[in-house]
């Protein structure tokens, strides 16, 4: 971030402190993690013969010859989410929502765990790695929801609608997970959960953009003209 400062020498500029640059870079991963996961999953789903977005969860893309692609997507998304959580910790060091980053970090770690533990194929029964995948996914949804609830306290200071949206997104994610668990993976529940997951990723991206801008503003410094 660099621009001319009004009222100062034309060569004076506004820049960011080194700490602010690091924080912004970490928060940037929160902006791209969701779109990366969604785009990669949709593309692979379209290219996978027999895969149905109406009845199959995206996790099933981890199976088969090209399954390693989705496993890598899980791991990379988890790493980006974990990096973003550190950005939140650095930026929200005090005040409401300061502990929200912990749950985002947990979510990132559980995404990596879900990628490492392959899901069970539809109708193939239950295996240890399949149960671990479900456990990681379920706990991950809970962790993201808690992050969303905790962050709502911070957002309440600047925007009541944003705070309410954060609570709604977290609640919808929990409802979607419970619905698909109770229904046994019905088409309606699968589609609903997919929509809610996309909404959750979009919310992380939007909030990360806000935090990125806040970090940039908080780290502003005036660099005087040389000489």
C-alpha positions, 0 to 999 in steps of 0.5 A, spaced: 500 500 500 503 506 497 500 513 495 501 520 495 499 524 502 495 530 501 498 536 503 505 533 504 510 533 499 508 530 492 514 525 493 511 523 500 507 517 500 503 512 505 506 505 506 504 499 511 509 497 517 512 490 516 508 487 521 502 490 517 504 487 511 505 480 514 498 480 517 495 482 510 498 477 507 496 472 512 489 475 511 489 474 504 489 467 505 482 467 508 480 471 501 482 465 497 481 459 501 474 458 499 474 460 492 480 455 491 476 449 494 469 451 491 472 452 484 477 446 484 471 441 487 466 444 481 471 443 476 473 436 478 466 434 479 464 436 472 470 432 470 469 425 474 464 420 470 458 418 474 459 424 479 452 427 481 452 434 485 445 432 487 447 426 491 454 425 492 458 429 497 464 433 494 468 429 499 467 423 494 472 426 489 477 424 494 476 416 491 478 413 485 484 414 480 484 422 481 482 422 488 489 425 490 487 431 486 481 432 491 486 430 497 491 435 495 485 441 495 483 439 502 490 439 504 492 446 501 485 449 503 486 447 510 493 450 510 490 457 507 485 457 512 490 456 518 494 461 515 488 466 515 487 464 522 494 467 524 492 473 521 486 474 525 490 473 531 495 478 529 489 483 527 484 482 533 489 481 538 484 485 543 477 486 544 471 482 542 472 476 538 480 476 539 479 468 541 475 467 534 482 465 530 483 459 535 476 456 532 478 458 525 485 454 526 482 448 528 477 448 522 484 449 518 487 443 521 480 439 521 480 440 513 487 437 513 485 431 517 479 430 513 483 430 506 488 425 510 482 420 512 478 418 505 471 417 506 467 411 505 464 410 498 456 410 497 453 404 500 460 401 501 459 400 509 463 404 514 471 403 515 475 406 520 478 412 515 471 413 513 469 414 520 475 419 521 473 423 515 466 424 518 468 426 525 473 431 522 468 434 517 463 434 523 467 437 528 470 442 522 463 445 521 462 446 529 469 449 529 467 454 523 460 455 526 463 457 533 468 462 529 462 465 526 459 466 532 465 469 536 466 474 530 459 476 530 461 480 537 467 484 533 462 485 527 457 488 532 461 494 534 461 496 526 455 493 523 449 490 526 447 487 519 454 484 519 454 481 526 447 478 524 449 475 518 455 472 521 450 468 526 446 466 521 451 463 517 454 459 523 447 457 524 445 455 517 452 451 517 450 447 523 443 446 521 445 443 514 450 438 517 445 435 522 440 435 516 444 431 512 446 426 518 439 425 519 437 424 512 442 419 511 445 423 505 438 425 501 439 429 495 435 435 498 440 435 504 446 434 500 444 440 495 442 444 501 449 443 505 453 444 499 449 451 498 451 452 505 458 450 505 459 455 499 455 461 503 460 459 509 466 460 504 464 466 501 463 469 508 470 467 510 472 471 504 468 477 505 470 478 512 477 477 511 477 482 506 474 487 511 480 485 516 485 486 511 483 493 510 482 494 517 489 491 518 492 496 512 489 502 515 492 500 522 499 499 519 499 506 515 505 510 516 507 516 512 514 515 508 517 522 508 520 524 501 528 522 500 533 528 502 
